[in-house]
Amino acid sequence: QVQLVESGGGLVQAGGSLSLSCTLSGSFKSVNTMGWYRQAPGAQRELVAVFSSGGVAQYAESVKGRFTLSREYNQNTVYLQMNMNSLKPEDTAVYYCNANVVVVVNVEGASRNVDRWGKGTLVTVSS
């Protein structure tokens, strides 16, 4: 069973900083993509930052230069650093970790891609 466990989040004042982490566990062959999405009240879930299959960090325009995505390969963990002086009230949302991984489905070694989501962690930025 592939699982994502998130930590971090909470209440912070505008201009403050915050860090989120997400660890991938379970049985899988490899990781295609891994990163963060968010969903604000009344809005659709949107991409925040993700490592592509080539290992390059990609960011939403709204967070470029303000958030930093990093990873620890041997621990299958990604971090989202919301940098000092960068958080805005409009960053308030539930932040979800997402991973797309390759899992082996039978003894012959056939595999398929599986998408997994964390439970989400709330980030509230007060003005």
DRENMARFI-182945 format. One record per residue: residue in one letter; x, y, z of N, C-alpha, C in turn. Coordinates in pm, whole numbers, padded with zeros to 5 digits, always signed. Example, Ala and Ser with C-alpha at 12.3 -4.5 7.8 and 13.67 -1.06 7.14 Angstrom:
<zafis>
a+01319-00569+00780+01230-00450+00780+01320-00330+00780 s+01285-00225+00708+01367-00106+00714+01290+00003+00787 
</zafis>
This chain:
<zafis>
q+00085-00118+00000+00000+00000+00000+00089+00124+00000 v+00070+00209-00097+00148+00332-00107+00077+00441-00030 q+00151+00510+00057+00091+00615+00140+00177+00738+00143 l+00112+00851+00166+00180+00979+00182+00144+01035+00318 v+00246+01077+00392+00224+01137+00523+00280+01278+00522 e+00191+01374+00548+00229+01515+00546+00250+01566+00688 s+00333+01667+00701+00348+01737+00828+00379+01884+00799 g+00361+01964+00903+00378+02108+00886+00242+02173+00879 g+00237+02292+00829+00111+02363+00823+00084+02435+00954 g-00028+02509+00956-00065+02583+01075-00099+02726+01043 l-00101+02807+01149-00137+02948+01137-00011+03033+01137 v-00003+03126+01043+00114+03213+01034+00067+03350+00987 q+00138+03452+01030+00103+03587+00984+00159+03614+00845 a+00095+03701+00773+00145+03741+00642+00288+03790+00656 g+00372+03747+00561+00513+03782+00568+00597+03682+00644 g+00530+03587+00708+00603+03486+00781+00650+03375+00688 s+00696+03266+00748+00741+03152+00669+00687+03024+00730 l+00686+02921+00649+00633+02793+00692+00694+02685+00606 s+00705+02565+00661+00761+02454+00585+00670+02333+00598 l+00647+02268+00485+00569+02144+00482+00660+02030+00439 s+00632+01911+00489+00705+01794+00443+00608+01682+00411 c+00652+01592+00324+00568+01479+00282+00658+01360+00257 t+00625+01249+00320+00704+01128+00303+00621+01019+00239 l+00679+00957+00139+00617+00849+00064+00664+00715+00120 s+00569+00626+00145+00606+00494+00197+00525+00387+00128 g+00568+00261+00148+00496+00149+00089+00577+00080-00017 s+00510-00003-00094+00577-00083-00195+00556-00021-00333 f+00662+00025-00394+00654+00080-00528+00790+00064-00594 k+00790+00070-00726+00911+00047-00802+00990+00175-00821 s+00919+00282-00852+00985+00410-00874+00883+00522-00863 v+00935+00644-00857+00849+00762-00845+00854+00839-00976 n+00736+00868-01031+00731+00950-01152+00735+01097-01117 t+00636+01141-01041+00628+01280-00998+00589+01286-00851 m+00626+01395-00785+00589+01413-00644+00593+01560-00613 g+00489+01606-00542+00487+01748-00510+00363+01787-00435 w+00328+01915-00446+00222+01974-00366+00116+02043-00452 y-00008+02027-00407-00122+02099-00462-00190+02168-00344 r-00281+02258-00375-00357+02322-00268-00499+02350-00314 q-00587+02363-00214-00726+02393-00244-00776+02495-00143 a-00806+02612-00192-00860+02718-00108-01011+02702-00096 p-01072+02759+00006-01218+02748+00022-01291+02796-00102 g-01381+02712-00153-01461+02749-00268-01388+02743-00401 a-01264+02696-00400-01185+02692-00523-01148+02549-00559 q-01103+02532-00681-01058+02399-00724-00915+02375-00676 r-00880+02249-00668-00744+02213-00631-00650+02256-00744 e-00536+02314-00707-00442+02363-00806-00299+02321-00772 l-00218+02315-00875-00078+02281-00857-00006+02394-00785 v+00081+02356-00691+00169+02453-00626+00312+02432-00678 a+00364+02314-00657+00500+02284-00702+00515+02133-00709 v+00587+02085-00810+00601+01941-00828+00734+01911-00894 f+00793+01799-00856+00909+01747-00927+00858+01664-01044 s+00902+01699-01164+00861+01625-01281+00932+01491-01286 s+00897+01411-01384+00961+01279-01399+01110+01295-01427 g+01152+01407-01477+01293+01432-01500+01365+01491-01379 g+01291+01509-01270+01353+01559-01149+01362+01709-01139 v+01296+01779-01231+01300+01926-01231+01182+01980-01153 a+01206+02077-01069+01098+02138-00992+01022+02236-01080 q+00890+02223-01080+00804+02313-01156+00710+02383-01058 y+00688+02511-01081+00610+02592-00988+00493+02660-01058 a+00385+02680-00980+00279+02766-01028+00332+02909-01032 e+00281+02988-01127+00327+03127-01139+00306+03205-01009 s+00198+03173-00940+00163+03247-00819+00261+03226-00704 v+00344+03122-00711+00436+03095-00600+00582+03103-00642 k+00608+03124-00770+00746+03131-00817+00821+03241-00744 g+00941+03208-00697+01021+03304-00624+00985+03317-00478 r+00874+03258-00438+00832+03267-00297+00843+03132-00226 f+00814+03025-00297+00818+02891-00240+00933+02814-00303 t+00988+02720-00226+01098+02636-00276+01066+02490-00249 l+01075+02410-00353+01051+02266-00343+01185+02195-00339 s+01202+02104-00244+01326+02027-00236+01292+01883-00200 r+01392+01796-00208+01364+01655-00180+01485+01584-00122 e+01455+01474-00051+01557+01380-00006+01524+01247-00073 y+01604+01210-00169+01574+01092-00250+01571+00965-00165 n+01669+00948-00077+01678+00822-00005+01568+00805+00098 q+01499+00913+00129+01389+00904+00224+01255+00926+00156 n+01256+00943+00024+01132+00967-00050+01049+01078+00014 t+01117+01185+00046+01051+01297+00113+01069+01424+00031 v+00961+01502+00021+00970+01632-00041+00931+01738+00061 y+00990+01855+00042+00966+01967+00132+00918+02087+00050 l+00826+02160+00107+00783+02285+00047+00813+02396+00147 q+00912+02476+00115+00950+02587+00201+00883+02713+00149 m+00799+02770+00234+00733+02896+00202+00819+03004+00266 n+00891+03073+00185+01001+03155+00234+00958+03277+00314 m+01053+03323+00397+01029+03439+00482+00986+03558+00397 n+00892+03634+00450+00840+03754+00384+00763+03723+00256 s+00723+03598+00238+00658+03563+00113+00512+03524+00127 l+00472+03480+00245+00336+03430+00260+00234+03542+00256 k+00124+03514+00185+00016+03610+00169-00114+03545+00214 p-00213+03625+00253-00342+03565+00291-00401+03476+00182 e-00376+03508+00058-00429+03426-00052-00360+03290-00064 d-00257+03267+00014-00195+03134+00019-00269+03041+00115 t-00368+03095+00184-00447+03013+00275-00520+02904+00198 a-00498+02779+00239-00557+02665+00169-00521+02537+00243 v-00586+02430+00203-00541+02297+00244-00439+02252+00140 y-00322+02216+00187-00214+02174+00099-00207+02021+00098 y-00209+01965-00022-00209+01820-00040-00080+01775-00109 c-00022+01671-00056+00092+01607-00121+00039+01506-00222 n+00107+01498-00335+00067+01404-00440+00190+01332-00493 a+00173+01205-00522+00281+01129-00585+00221+01035-00690 n+00290+01028-00801+00255+00930-00904+00371+00832-00911 v+00341+00705-00881+00447+00605-00868+00419+00485-00956 v+00524+00407-00980+00511+00283-01056+00506+00168-00956 v+00400+00086-00967+00388-00030-00880+00386-00157-00965 v+00442-00263-00911+00442-00393-00979+00313-00463-00943 v+00244-00517-01045+00111-00573-01021+00105-00724-01026 n+00209-00790-01077+00204-00936-01077+00345-00994-01074 v+00355-01126-01063+00485-01192-01049+00568-01184-01177 e+00499-01157-01289+00575-01142-01414+00642-01006-01423 g+00611-00920-01330+00677-00790-01328+00603-00681-01400 a+00479-00709-01443+00401-00604-01507+00379-00490-01408 s+00374-00371-01457+00360-00257-01367+00259-00157-01421 r+00217-00069-01334+00127+00038-01375+00154+00160-01289 n+00108+00275-01338+00122+00400-01262+00004+00416-01167 v+00034+00462-01047-00068+00483-00944-00053+00623-00889 d-00164+00691-00873-00165+00827-00818-00213+00822-00673 r-00140+00886-00585-00178+00887-00444-00178+01030-00390 w-00270+01054-00295-00283+01184-00230-00268+01169-00079 g-00209+01269-00017-00209+01275+00127-00343+01328+00176 k-00360+01332+00308-00487+01376+00365-00501+01527+00365 g-00391+01597+00347-00394+01741+00343-00357+01803+00477 t-00297+01921+00469-00263+01996+00590-00302+02143+00566 l-00365+02201+00667-00419+02336+00652-00311+02441+00679 v-00301+02534+00587-00215+02651+00605-00305+02774+00607 t-00298+02849+00715-00378+02971+00728-00284+03089+00744 v-00297+03185+00654-00213+03304+00659-00301+03422+00697 s-00275+03480+00812-00356+03592+00859-00295+03725+00814 s-00383+03821+00789-00334+03952+00741-00301+04043+00856 
</zafis>
